[in-house]
Amino acid sequence: MRDFFLMVPVYFVCSFAFSAEPLPKDVSRFIYNAEACEHLAGEFDGELPRRQQDDILKNIHKYCKAAKNQLRILEMKYQGNARMMKVIKSNANDAVTSYERE
C-alpha cells in the first residue's frame, strides 16, 4: 500500500511533464533571444574593460533587438491563443520590453 502512495505522485508528475505540446518554432526562438537578452543585460558592467563592454553591448543589441521585434509579431500572430500569449508574456522580460538602441 505504501508503494501505491509513492507511485501516485510520480504518475501525475510524469504525465504532466510529457503531455505538454512543443512550442512553435517562432515562439521558441523568441524565448531563446529574450533569455539571451536578459542574461547579457545583467552581465554588463561599466567597470569591465572597454573591449569586453563593446562585445557585450554588441550582443545585447543583437538579441534584444531580435526579441523586441519578435514580441510585436508574436503578439499579433497569437492574439487569439490564450495559452501561447501566456507563454509569450511570461518571457517578455524587462530587458526586452524596455530595449531601445542608443
N, C-alpha and C positions, 0 to 999 in steps of 0.2 A: 504494500500500500504506500509506503514511504517513497518508493521509486516512482510510483504513479504521480505523486505530487511534485516530484522533481522534474518529471518529464513534461508536465503540462505547460509550465512557463517556457521551457525550451522550445516546445512545439509552436507556441504562439509567437515567440520572438523570431524564430526561423521563418515561419510562414509570412510574417510581415516584411522581413528583410528581403526575401526573394520575390515578393509579389509586386513590388514597385516596377512600373514600366520605365524603360530607359528614357532619358530626356532627349528631345530633338537635338540634332547636331548644332543648330544655331544657338540654342539655349546653353548647351554645354560649353560652347566656345565663349559665350558671354561670361559664364561663371568663371572660366579659366582666366579671361582677361581682367575681370573685376577683382579676383583674388590676387593676381599679379600686381595690379594697380595698387591695391590696399597695402600689400606687402612692401612694395617699393617706396610708397609714400612714407611708411613707417621707418624705412631704412635711411632716409635722407637725414643728414646731419651737417649743419654748417661748419662743423669743425673737422670734417673729413678733408683729405687732400683734394685740391681742385679737380684733378683728373677723375677721381672717384665720384665726386659730386656730379660732374658732367655726364659720366656713364649712367649714374642712377637717374638723373633728370631725363636723359635721352630715352631710357626705358620707361620711365613714368609717362612721358608723352606718348610713347608707342602704345602701351597697354591701357592707359586711362582714356586716351582719345578713342581708341577702338571700342572700349567698353561703353563709353558715353554714347557713341553713335549707335552701337548695337542696342542699347537700352531704349532709345527712341523708337527704333524699328520694331523691336520685340514687343513693346507696349502697344503699338498699333496692331501688329500681327495677331497677338494673343489676347486682345481686349475682351473677347467673349469666353475665354477659357480661364475660369477661376483658379484651377489647380496650377496652371502654368504661370499665371500672373503672381500667385503667391510665391512660387519659386523665384521668379524674376525679381520681385520686390525685395525678397529676403536677401538677395545677393547684390542689390544696388546699394552698396555701401557709400559712406560719405566721400571717400576718395573719388569715386566715380561721379556721383551726382554734383559735387562741387568743383569738378575739374574744369579749369579754363587755362588754356595755354597763355603764358605771359607774352 
